[in-house]
Amino acid sequence: MSKARDLASRANVPRKNYIINGGFDIWQRGTSFTATGYSADRWGSRQSTSTTTFSRQSFTLGQTDVPNNPEYFFRADITSIGSAQIYQMIEGVESLSGETVTLSFYAKAGSAVSLNAVTLRQNFGYGGAPSASVIVNFPNSTSLTTSWQKFEFSIVVPSVSGKTLGTSGTDSLELIFQLPSTSLATIDIAQVQLEKGSVATGFEYRPISEELALCQRYYEVMSNVIYATPRINSTTNPLRNCNWFYAVNKRVAPSVTYTENTSWGSSSLATKEFVLFLGTAPASATTTRIETATADAEL
């Protein structure tokens, strides 16, 4: 069983959409970005020589061009020509292996323009001697206009039979939107869905709490300040510690970044379930606490 299928099997509601946060409702890191990296949860960006702003945009209340009253959509505003793309890595390169799949999404642009390509890439990880990535393009063109259109593409995902995984545990099936590279453009995308079969069905709405939990498997922002307590009854530099138990267990032990209220020299030890902060408080400190923290277990 693939990691993606294993994750899906734990939910009470059947999950047909292999894309997480396809409705762009979850933005734990912020709502506007210019640097390469993650923006909307689970959605990454890459750019070379391009200057592109990736941001959350709100639908006009009561609009009917994109059905069922979605709240947000994704915008890529290209202000300097170059290579840029947005992508999502689905955990487990064996996901949808050998299956006919259909991608559907809504898109429009500030003026008539086409996406360079929409692609699936099978990444076999790194470390050891993994197989080379396999790339397949969806066959249809994506000519965008200034009005919302629904695009539907079907393709057969290559089988991974006979392939070799790397040792990194970062293998994935990656969906890539290649943005225009020869003209300035504003690209809007909404309701991205990747599902089994040759027919696009309606966009799968999941409860926002469930969508957030799916995102938090890969990235989480600490929601409350955590206070550290002394471990040794001493008035001089007592050891102090505290734990942050994640809302959702992580894919792997995450990379943790954090800030503290005073310089108590804390360090962190992360597992998939929680992180331990441990440090030595200065004698003058009445309280020590972790004020902000993030846990990153992205692919």
GIVEN-V781663 format. One record per residue. N is the residue number from 1. RES is the residue in one letter. SS is DSSP state (H for helix, E for strand, - for the rest). PHI is phi as a letter, one per 20 degrees, with the letter a starting at -180 (none if undefined). Layout:
[[N	RES	SS	PHI] [N	RES	SS	PHI]]
This chain:
[[1	M	-	none] [2	S	-	f] [3	K	H	f] [4	A	H	f] [5	R	H	f] [6	D	H	f] [7	L	H	f] [8	A	H	f] [9	S	H	f] [10	R	-	e] [11	A	-	e] [12	N	-	f] [13	V	-	e] [14	P	-	g] [15	R	-	d] [16	K	-	e] [17	N	-	e] [18	Y	-	f] [19	I	-	e] [20	I	-	e] [21	N	-	m] [22	G	-	f] [23	G	-	e] [24	F	-	l] [25	D	-	e] [26	I	-	d] [27	W	-	c] [28	Q	-	f] [29	R	-	e] [30	G	-	p] [31	T	-	c] [32	S	E	b] [33	F	E	b] [34	T	-	d] [35	A	-	e] [36	T	-	f] [37	G	E	q] [38	Y	E	e] [39	S	-	c] [40	A	-	g] [41	D	-	g] [42	R	-	m] [43	W	-	d] [44	G	E	d] [45	S	E	c] [46	R	E	c] [47	Q	E	b] [48	S	E	c] [49	T	E	m] [50	S	-	e] [51	T	E	d] [52	T	E	c] [53	T	E	d] [54	F	E	d] [55	S	E	b] [56	R	E	e] [57	Q	E	c] [58	S	E	d] [59	F	-	f] [60	T	-	f] [61	L	-	g] [62	G	-	n] [63	Q	-	f] [64	T	-	c] [65	D	-	f] [66	V	-	d] [67	P	-	f] [68	N	-	m] [69	N	-	l] [70	P	-	f] [71	E	-	e] [72	Y	E	c] [73	F	E	b] [74	F	E	d] [75	R	E	c] [76	A	E	d] [77	D	E	d] [78	I	E	e] [79	T	E	d] [80	S	E	b] [81	I	-	f] [82	G	-	r] [83	S	E	e] [84	A	E	b] [85	Q	E	b] [86	I	E	d] [87	Y	E	b] [88	Q	E	c] [89	M	E	e] [90	I	E	e] [91	E	E	f] [92	G	-	n] [93	V	-	f] [94	E	-	f] [95	S	-	g] [96	L	-	m] [97	S	-	g] [98	G	-	m] [99	E	-	e] [100	T	E	e] [101	V	E	c] [102	T	E	c] [103	L	E	d] [104	S	E	c] [105	F	E	a] [106	Y	E	d] [107	A	E	b] [108	K	E	b] [109	A	E	b] [110	G	-	f] [111	S	-	b] [112	A	-	g] [113	V	E	a] [114	S	E	d] [115	L	-	f] [116	N	-	f] [117	A	E	a] [118	V	E	c] [119	T	E	c] [120	L	E	d] [121	R	E	c] [122	Q	E	e] [123	N	E	d] [124	F	-	e] [125	G	-	n] [126	Y	-	b] [127	G	-	n] [128	G	-	m] [129	A	-	c] [130	P	-	f] [131	S	-	f] [132	A	-	f] [133	S	-	f] [134	V	E	d] [135	I	E	d] [136	V	E	c] [137	N	E	e] [138	F	-	f] [139	P	-	f] [140	N	-	e] [141	S	-	e] [142	T	-	c] [143	S	E	e] [144	L	E	e] [145	T	-	d] [146	T	-	e] [147	S	-	d] [148	W	-	f] [149	Q	E	c] [150	K	E	e] [151	F	E	d] [152	E	E	c] [153	F	E	c] [154	S	E	d] [155	I	E	b] [156	V	E	e] [157	V	-	f] [158	P	-	g] [159	S	-	f] [160	V	-	e] [161	S	-	g] [162	G	-	n] [163	K	-	e] [164	T	-	c] [165	L	-	e] [166	G	-	f] [167	T	-	e] [168	S	-	f] [169	G	-	m] [170	T	-	d] [171	D	-	f] [172	S	E	a] [173	L	E	d] [174	E	E	d] [175	L	E	e] [176	I	E	c] [177	F	E	d] [178	Q	E	e] [179	L	-	f] [180	P	-	g] [181	S	-	d] [182	T	-	d] [183	S	-	b] [184	L	-	f] [185	A	E	a] [186	T	E	d] [187	I	E	d] [188	D	E	d] [189	I	E	c] [190	A	E	b] [191	Q	E	l] [192	V	E	e] [193	Q	E	c] [194	L	E	c] [195	E	E	c] [196	K	E	f] [197	G	-	o] [198	S	-	d] [199	V	-	c] [200	A	-	f] [201	T	-	d] [202	G	-	f] [203	F	-	g] [204	E	-	e] [205	Y	-	e] [206	R	-	d] [207	P	-	g] [208	I	H	f] [209	S	H	f] [210	E	H	f] [211	E	H	f] [212	L	H	f] [213	A	H	f] [214	L	H	f] [215	C	H	f] [216	Q	H	f] [217	R	-	g] [218	Y	-	d] [219	Y	E	b] [220	E	E	b] [221	V	E	d] [222	M	-	f] [223	S	-	e] [224	N	-	c] [225	V	-	f] [226	I	E	d] [227	Y	E	e] [228	A	E	e] [229	T	E	d] [230	P	E	f] [231	R	-	e] [232	I	-	c] [233	N	-	f] [234	S	-	b] [235	T	-	e] [236	T	-	d] [237	N	-	l] [238	P	-	f] [239	L	E	f] [240	R	E	c] [241	N	E	b] [242	C	E	b] [243	N	E	c] [244	W	E	d] [245	F	E	e] [246	Y	-	f] [247	A	-	f] [248	V	-	c] [249	N	-	g] [250	K	-	e] [251	R	-	g] [252	V	-	b] [253	A	-	g] [254	P	-	e] [255	S	E	e] [256	V	E	d] [257	T	E	c] [258	Y	E	a] [259	T	E	c] [260	E	E	c] [261	N	-	f] [262	T	-	b] [263	S	-	f] [264	W	-	d] [265	G	-	l] [266	S	-	f] [267	S	E	c] [268	S	E	c] [269	L	E	c] [270	A	E	d] [271	T	-	c] [272	K	-	f] [273	E	-	d] [274	F	E	a] [275	V	E	c] [276	L	E	d] [277	F	E	d] [278	L	E	c] [279	G	E	a] [280	T	E	d] [281	A	-	e] [282	P	-	f] [283	A	-	g] [284	S	-	e] [285	A	-	f] [286	T	-	e] [287	T	-	c] [288	T	E	c] [289	R	E	b] [290	I	E	e] [291	E	E	e] [292	T	E	c] [293	A	E	b] [294	T	E	c] [295	A	E	c] [296	D	E	d] [297	A	-	c] [298	E	-	f] [299	L	-	f]]
